[in-house]
Amino acid sequence: MRHHNNALRDYRLAFALTLTEYRTAAGATFRELSEISRIPEQTLRAYEKGTHHPGLSRILALAPTLATQPAALLVAVADRVHRANGHLPDPSHQAVHALLLHGGLALHELGSFDA
C-alpha cells in the first residue's frame, strides 16, 4: 500500500507541474479553463496544487483547452515521473506506461506490463 500511495503522490505532483506548464504556455486562467472544459475552477486549482488528479474523462475535457491531445498530456506527465525518478522513458511503451501511471501503478511495477 505504501508504494501505491507514493506512486499516486508522485503522479499528482507530476500532473500538477505539467498542468501548470501547459496552462501557462496557453496563457489561460483557471476561469477560462473552467468555462471551456466545464471542470469547476476549484477542481482545476486542486489539480495544479497536486492534491488531486483528474480521471480520464476530465483529461479528455481538459486537453483540448490546453491545445494538446489527451494522450500527449498523459505522456508528458509520465515522462516527468520517469525523469524525476532518474529513469529515461521507453518510447516504445510510452502510451501504456502513461495510462498505468495515471491509474496509480508505481514506476518499478511498469516492467511487469512490458511485452
N, C-alpha and C positions, 0 to 999 in steps of 0.2 A: 504494500500500500504506500510505503514511503516513496518508492521510485515513481509511482503513479502521481502522487501529489507534487513531487519535484518536477516531473515532466510537464504537468499542467501549469505549474508556476512559470517554468521556463518558456512554455509556449505562449502563455498570456503576455509575458514581458516582451517576447519577440514580436507578437502580434501588435502590441501597443506601440513599439518603436516603428514597426513597418507602417502601421496606420498613420502615425504622426508624420512620417516621411512622405507618404502618398498624399495625405491631406494638405500638407504644406506645399508640396510640388503643384498640386491642383489649385492652390490659392483659395481653398474653400474653408468656410467657417463651419462650426458644428451645426448652426442653424440651417445653413444651406444644404449640408449633407443630410440632415434630418428631413427637410422638406422634400428633397429629391428621392431619397431612399425609403422614406416613411418609417425610419427607425427613430425612436424617441431620442432627443438630444441628450438626455441624461444617460441613456444606454450607450450612446456613442462616446460620451465622456468616460464612462466606466471601462469601455474597451481601450481607450487611449491611456487610461491610468493603469491598466493591466490587472484590474480586479475581476474582469470577466472577459470572455472571448465569444464571438458570435458562432451560432450554429451555421450549417451550410446554407440554409435558406436566407439568412441575413448576409452571408458572403455574396450570394447571388444578387441581392438588392444593393449591396454596398459597392461592389467592384466597379460597375459602370459609372457611379458618381465620382470615382477616383480615376477615371479614364484608363481602366485596366480590365482584364478578363479575370473571372473568379479563380481559375487555375493559376494564373500568373501571380495573383495576390497570395494564394496558399504556398506556392513555390518560393516566393520571396520570404515569407515567414519561415518556412522550413530551412531555407538557405541560412537565414540568420541564426536559427537554433544550432545547425551544424557548425557554423563558424564560431559561435560563442563557446562551443564545447571543444574547439580545436580540431574539428574534422572538416574535410572538404566534401561537399555533397557529391554523390554519384549521379551524373547526368542521366544515365540510363534508367534510374529509379526515382527521379525527382518527383513526378506526379504522385506515385504510390506513397512515397515517404511523406510528402506534404499532407496527404489525407490521413495517414496513420498518426502523424504527429498531431494533427488537428483533433483526432479522436482521443488523444491522451496517451499514446504509446510513448515509452521512454526511448531516447535515442539509441541506447545499447540494445534494444529489442528489435530494431528495424531489420537487422540481418536475418531474422527468422522468416521474413516475408520475401526475401530476395530469392529469385529462382536460380 
